[in-house]
Amino acid sequence: MGRFAKNIIEFDRVSFRYQSVPVLDNITLAVREGEFLGLVGPNGGGKSTLLKLIMGLITPDAGTVKVFGTAAKKARARLGYVPQFARFPSDFPITVEETVLMGCLNPGRLLQRYTQKDRELARKCLKETGVAEFADRPIDQLSGGQLQRVLIARALASEPDLLLLDEPTASVDSHQEKGVFDLFKELNKRMSIIVISHDIGFITDYVDRVACLNKELLCHETHCITPDVIEQMYGGHVHAIHHHSHAI
């Protein structure tokens, strides 16, 4: 990542509340092109809400959000999203390849047939994520780890410039987690990535920066993360952590 890479996400004094409950308070954040950002913090701290603002699914109560220099809704086609959990009915008649093909569709062509180019792209994404052998298998016959890789492949099929991941390894064991993050590190060579994770000690080996969100936001370069900082991030004194202004 170049030192002077341009910003692709800009939050300027953003606040958001659900009904009367404050979720985000005066958030200012810039994410650089090519960056791999880890987003951590306690449950209810606003992490998933931040991703929804980036995707333009909700709008802030105060402040502004820009994604690729424009309103978040207008940039949605450049984003890939992998949810924490995907639930399919046990008898849902769809294969792995058909699931990934869904990523090729955008709102302007929902009723069109898949093209040969779409199918080639889906197969490429399945191969890259290590699940090509399951292409014809029904989606309900996969393990949690296999399904998660299929969902990553579906997101890649949209050919995103920014990949958003909401606790992508919540349903896999520690060995599988390393394999998935090795994949993310490889993908980061061609796209920016934001990942929500609870495992701050693990992700610091992969991400460029860690942003701790607990209604308020603090960012740390990974080399600044110490056990004391981790304890403070998840404790009641998050606002007291020293941080350098250039990291925000």
Secondary structure, 3 states (H helix, E strand, C coil): CCCCCCEEEEEEEEEEEECCEEEEEEEEEEEECCCEEEEECCCCCCHHHHHHHHCCCCCCCEEEEEECCEEHHHHHHHEEEECCCCCCCCCCCCEHHHHHHHHHCCHHHCCCCCCHHHHHHHHHHHHHCCCHHHCCCEHHHCCHHHHHHHHHHHHHCCCCCEEEEECCCCCCCHHHHHHHHHHHHHHCCCCEEEEECCCHHHHCCCCCEEEEECCCEEEEEHHHCCHHHHHHHHCCCHHHCCCCHHHC
